[in-house]
Amino acid sequence: MKIERLVSIIMILLQRKKIRAPELAKMFEVNLRTIYRDIETINQAGIPIITFRGPNGGIGIMEEYKIEKKLFTLSDITELLIGLKSIHSTMSSQELLNTIAKIKGLVSKDEIQQVEEKTNQIKFDHTPWFANERIKLSLEKIKTAINENKFISFKYFDRLGQKSKRKIESYRLVLKNSSWYIQGYCTMREDFRIFEVSNMSSLEVLEETFMTRDFDYDSQDIYFRTDRETITLKLLIHESLLDIMVEFCGKNNVTLYKDNKYIAYLPFVEDDYFYNMILRFGDKCECLEPEHVRIEIIRKIEKLLSIYKKTT
């Protein structure tokens, strides 16, 4: 007997005047005997259950029972359904469909049409114009790994086309600007990293489990926030970086300089993530302005060079 099912039944009984046992059994995908046992458990817990006989009968909570029966207003339920349906557009699962059905079960038959009309007035569709079934399958695997604290392994292709084999502890999925990202602890880098799901291949959920680490959600969110203070870098880039810079900066902020060189104006946040991004471009990218960012990049290069000089 699952406590989640008992709580859900109580919520439905509080919202509706009565409901038939077969309807509950169908909703929770259990047999009638299980529903009757659940009802008896709820009754023994001190919530008085009453049975209405006849063709229009069902199960309900005694009217005299002093409890707020409207846990959710129609507006509350409408907002919940809109949110769940937006997730369903990119992460379809039977579990999610069951949740949507259960929430609809909180609404009386007289009010369900009104709720359906309201939820259909707003639609969030995060899927690309050309749906990618591989990404959907990857999301389901990652979701399983997160729920069960299992490692995942995959091949990764970053924006520069560099390939690597990764094994990570999965902690959170993030949807940002129609793209999915996984945040996790990378065993190769020995630190938390962010990976774009569309750049992952050969993804496997391993049987090996991990002990969860302290995952600071606020600090990890910094990579997805849009309200951070930004400055603009003036970059001299090689034509091999043209597509990437157009994606980062916008077409209007990239202009031909001469020969196979371009000038790009890149929005930039002064933290390690963005500095490392510039460094990954190697000799294909030079920061021209502002001067203090150029100096900091030189300092980081010199620090890296000093490490390699020690090993020779």
C-alpha positions as CSV (number, residue, x, y, z in Angstrom):
1,M,0.0,0.0,0.0
2,K,1.6,3.3,-1.1
3,I,1.2,6.4,1.1
4,E,1.1,8.5,-2.1
5,R,-2.0,6.7,-3.3
6,L,-3.8,7.3,0.0
7,V,-2.9,11.0,0.0
8,S,-4.2,11.3,-3.6
9,I,-7.5,9.5,-2.7
10,I,-8.0,11.9,0.2
11,M,-7.4,14.9,-2.0
12,I,-9.9,13.6,-4.6
13,L,-12.5,12.9,-1.9
14,L,-12.0,16.4,-0.4
15,Q,-12.4,18.0,-3.9
16,R,-15.4,15.9,-5.0
17,K,-18.7,15.3,-3.2
18,K,-18.4,11.6,-4.1
19,I,-16.7,9.3,-6.5
20,R,-17.3,5.6,-7.5
21,A,-14.8,3.0,-6.4
22,P,-14.3,1.6,-9.9
23,E,-13.4,5.1,-11.1
24,L,-10.7,5.3,-8.4
25,A,-9.4,1.8,-9.3
26,K,-9.1,2.8,-12.9
27,M,-7.4,6.1,-12.0
28,F,-4.8,4.4,-9.9
29,E,-4.5,1.3,-11.9
30,V,-5.3,-1.1,-9.1
31,N,-8.1,-3.5,-8.4
32,L,-11.3,-2.8,-6.4
33,R,-10.2,-4.8,-3.4
34,T,-7.1,-2.5,-3.1
35,I,-9.3,0.6,-3.3
36,Y,-11.7,-0.7,-0.6
37,R,-8.7,-1.5,1.7
38,D,-7.4,2.1,1.1
39,I,-10.8,3.5,2.0
40,E,-10.9,1.5,5.2
41,T,-7.4,2.7,6.1
42,I,-8.4,6.3,5.5
43,N,-11.5,5.8,7.7
44,Q,-9.4,4.3,10.5
45,A,-7.1,7.3,10.3
46,G,-9.9,9.5,11.5
47,I,-11.3,10.8,8.3
48,P,-15.0,9.7,8.3
49,I,-15.9,8.0,5.0
50,I,-19.5,7.6,3.9
51,T,-20.9,5.3,1.2
52,F,-23.8,6.5,-1.0
53,R,-25.8,3.7,-2.4
54,G,-27.8,3.5,-5.7
55,P,-27.0,4.1,-9.3
56,N,-25.7,7.6,-8.5
57,G,-23.8,6.5,-5.5
58,G,-20.2,6.5,-4.6
59,I,-17.7,7.2,-1.8
60,G,-17.3,10.5,-0.1
61,I,-16.3,12.3,3.2
62,M,-19.1,13.2,5.7
63,E,-20.3,16.7,5.2
64,E,-20.1,17.4,8.9
65,Y,-16.3,16.7,8.9
66,K,-14.7,20.0,9.7
67,I,-11.9,20.3,7.1
68,E,-11.3,22.6,4.2
69,K,-12.6,20.7,1.2
70,K,-11.3,23.0,-1.4
71,L,-7.5,22.3,-1.2
72,F,-7.2,23.5,-4.9
73,T,-9.3,26.1,-6.7
74,L,-10.2,25.6,-10.4
75,S,-7.5,28.2,-11.1
76,D,-4.9,26.2,-9.1
77,I,-5.7,23.0,-11.0
78,T,-5.7,24.8,-14.4
79,E,-2.2,26.2,-13.7
80,L,-0.9,22.8,-12.6
81,L,-2.2,21.2,-15.8
82,I,-0.7,23.9,-18.0
83,G,2.7,23.3,-16.3
84,L,2.5,19.5,-16.6
85,K,1.4,19.6,-20.2
86,S,4.4,21.9,-21.1
87,I,6.7,19.3,-19.6
88,H,4.9,16.5,-21.5
89,S,5.8,18.2,-24.8
90,T,9.4,17.3,-24.4
91,M,9.5,14.5,-21.7
92,S,6.6,12.2,-22.4
93,S,6.1,9.3,-20.0
94,Q,3.2,7.2,-18.8
95,E,4.0,8.4,-15.2
96,L,3.4,11.9,-16.3
97,L,0.2,11.1,-18.1
98,N,-1.1,9.3,-15.0
99,T,-0.3,12.4,-12.9
100,I,-2.2,14.6,-15.3
101,A,-5.2,12.2,-15.1
102,K,-5.1,12.2,-11.3
103,I,-5.1,16.0,-11.2
104,K,-8.1,16.0,-13.5
105,G,-9.7,13.6,-11.1
106,L,-9.8,16.4,-8.5
107,V,-12.3,18.3,-10.7
108,S,-16.0,17.5,-10.7
109,K,-17.6,16.3,-13.9
110,D,-19.5,19.6,-14.2
111,E,-16.3,21.6,-14.0
112,I,-13.9,19.5,-16.1
113,Q,-15.0,21.1,-19.4
114,Q,-14.3,24.5,-18.0
115,V,-10.8,23.4,-16.9
116,E,-10.1,21.8,-20.3
117,E,-11.1,25.0,-22.1
118,K,-8.8,27.1,-19.9
119,T,-5.8,24.7,-20.2
120,N,-6.2,24.7,-24.0
121,Q,-6.0,28.5,-24.2
122,I,-2.2,28.4,-23.3
123,K,0.2,26.0,-24.8
124,F,4.0,25.6,-24.2
125,D,5.7,23.5,-26.9
126,H,9.5,23.2,-26.3
127,T,10.0,20.6,-29.0
128,P,12.1,21.6,-32.1
129,W,10.4,21.9,-35.5
130,F,11.9,18.6,-36.3
131,A,11.4,16.3,-33.3
132,N,14.4,14.3,-32.1
133,E,13.3,11.0,-30.7
134,R,16.9,10.3,-29.6
135,I,16.8,13.2,-27.2
136,K,13.5,12.1,-25.7
137,L,15.0,8.6,-25.1
138,S,18.1,10.2,-23.6
139,L,15.9,12.3,-21.2
140,E,14.1,9.2,-20.0
141,K,17.4,7.4,-19.3
142,I,18.8,10.4,-17.5
143,K,15.6,10.8,-15.5
144,T,15.9,7.1,-14.4
145,A,19.6,7.7,-13.4
146,I,18.7,10.7,-11.3
147,N,15.8,8.9,-9.5
148,E,18.0,5.8,-8.8
149,N,21.3,7.5,-8.1
150,K,23.0,5.7,-10.9
151,F,26.0,6.7,-13.0
152,I,25.6,7.4,-16.7
153,S,28.2,7.1,-19.4
154,F,28.3,8.7,-22.8
155,K,30.3,10.1,-25.6
156,Y,30.4,13.9,-25.7
157,F,31.0,16.4,-28.6
158,D,31.5,19.9,-27.4
159,R,30.9,23.1,-29.4
160,L,34.4,23.0,-30.8
161,G,34.0,19.4,-32.1
162,Q,36.2,17.9,-29.4
163,K,35.3,14.3,-28.5
164,S,35.5,12.7,-25.0
165,K,34.1,9.8,-23.1
166,R,32.4,10.8,-19.8
167,K,31.0,9.1,-16.7
168,I,29.0,11.3,-14.4
169,E,26.8,11.3,-11.3
170,S,23.5,12.8,-12.6
171,Y,21.9,15.4,-10.4
172,R,19.6,17.7,-12.4
173,L,18.0,18.2,-15.9
174,V,17.6,21.8,-17.0
175,L,15.6,23.1,-20.0
176,K,17.0,26.4,-21.2
177,N,16.1,28.1,-24.5
178,S,14.6,24.9,-26.0
179,S,17.7,22.9,-25.2
180,W,18.1,20.3,-22.4
181,Y,21.2,20.2,-20.2
182,I,22.3,17.7,-17.5
183,Q,24.2,18.9,-14.4
184,G,26.4,16.3,-12.8
185,Y,29.7,15.4,-11.2
186,C,32.2,14.3,-13.9
187,T,34.6,11.6,-12.7
188,M,37.1,12.6,-15.3
189,R,37.2,16.3,-14.3
190,E,36.5,15.6,-10.7
191,D,34.1,18.5,-10.5
192,F,30.5,19.4,-11.4
193,R,30.0,20.0,-15.1
194,I,27.1,20.8,-17.5
195,F,26.5,18.9,-20.6
196,E,24.1,19.6,-23.5
197,V,22.0,16.5,-24.1
198,S,21.9,17.0,-27.9
199,N,25.7,16.6,-27.9
200,M,25.6,13.3,-26.1
201,S,25.6,9.9,-27.8
202,S,25.9,6.2,-26.8
203,L,24.3,7.1,-23.5
204,E,24.0,4.2,-21.0
205,V,22.6,4.0,-17.5
206,L,25.1,2.0,-15.5
207,E,24.2,-0.4,-12.7
208,E,26.8,1.3,-10.5
209,T,25.2,3.7,-7.9
210,F,26.7,6.6,-6.1
211,M,26.4,8.4,-2.8
212,T,25.0,11.8,-3.4
213,R,27.2,14.8,-2.9
214,D,26.2,18.3,-1.7
215,F,24.8,19.8,-4.9
216,D,24.5,23.6,-4.5
217,Y,21.6,24.4,-6.7
218,D,22.0,28.2,-6.3
219,S,25.6,28.2,-7.4
220,Q,24.9,25.8,-10.3
221,D,22.1,28.0,-11.5
222,I,24.5,30.9,-12.2
223,Y,25.3,29.4,-15.6
224,F,21.7,29.7,-16.7
225,R,20.7,33.1,-15.2
226,T,20.1,35.9,-17.6
227,D,20.2,38.7,-15.0
228,R,24.0,38.6,-14.4
229,E,26.1,41.7,-15.2
230,T,27.6,41.4,-18.6
231,I,30.3,43.3,-20.6
232,T,31.0,43.1,-24.3
233,L,34.3,41.7,-25.6
234,K,35.7,42.7,-28.9
235,L,37.2,39.5,-30.4
236,L,39.3,38.8,-33.5
237,I,38.4,35.3,-34.6
238,H,39.3,32.9,-37.3
239,E,36.6,31.9,-39.9
240,S,36.5,28.4,-38.4
241,L,34.7,30.0,-35.4
242,L,32.3,32.0,-37.5
243,D,29.2,29.7,-37.0
244,I,29.8,29.4,-33.2
245,M,30.2,33.2,-32.8
246,V,27.1,33.9,-34.9
247,E,25.2,31.6,-32.5
248,F,26.6,33.3,-29.4
249,C,26.6,36.9,-30.6
250,G,24.0,37.2,-33.3
251,K,24.7,37.8,-37.0
252,N,24.6,41.6,-36.6
253,N,27.5,41.5,-34.1
254,V,30.0,39.6,-36.4
255,T,31.6,41.4,-39.3
256,L,34.4,40.6,-41.8
257,Y,37.8,42.1,-40.8
258,K,40.1,40.9,-43.6
259,D,41.1,37.7,-45.3
260,N,39.8,34.9,-43.1
261,K,39.4,37.0,-40.0
262,Y,36.3,38.4,-38.4
263,I,35.5,40.8,-35.6
264,A,32.9,39.6,-33.1
265,Y,31.3,41.4,-30.2
266,L,30.5,38.8,-27.5
267,P,28.4,39.3,-24.3
268,F,30.7,38.2,-21.5
269,V,30.3,37.4,-17.8
270,E,33.6,37.7,-15.8
271,D,33.7,34.2,-14.2
272,D,35.7,31.0,-14.8
273,Y,33.1,29.5,-17.1
274,F,33.3,32.3,-19.6
275,Y,37.1,32.7,-19.3
276,N,37.6,29.0,-19.9
277,M,35.3,29.2,-22.9
278,I,37.5,31.9,-24.5
279,L,40.6,29.8,-23.7
280,R,39.1,26.7,-25.4
281,F,39.1,28.7,-28.7
282,G,42.9,28.6,-28.6
283,D,44.8,30.5,-31.2
284,K,41.6,30.9,-33.3
285,C,40.4,33.7,-31.0
286,E,42.1,36.9,-29.6
287,C,40.5,39.3,-27.2
288,L,41.2,42.9,-28.3
289,E,39.1,44.7,-25.8
290,P,38.5,45.5,-22.9
291,E,42.1,45.6,-21.7
292,H,41.5,44.2,-18.2
293,V,39.9,41.1,-19.7
294,R,42.8,40.7,-22.1
295,I,45.3,41.0,-19.2
296,E,43.4,38.3,-17.2
297,I,43.4,35.9,-20.2
298,I,47.2,36.4,-20.5
299,R,47.6,35.7,-16.7
300,K,45.6,32.5,-17.0
301,I,47.7,31.4,-20.0
302,E,50.9,32.1,-18.2
303,K,49.7,30.2,-15.1
304,L,48.9,27.2,-17.3
305,L,52.3,27.5,-19.1
306,S,54.1,27.5,-15.8
307,I,52.5,24.2,-14.8
308,Y,53.7,22.5,-18.0
309,K,57.2,24.0,-17.7
310,K,57.6,22.4,-14.3
311,T,56.9,18.9,-15.7
312,T,59.6,19.2,-18.5
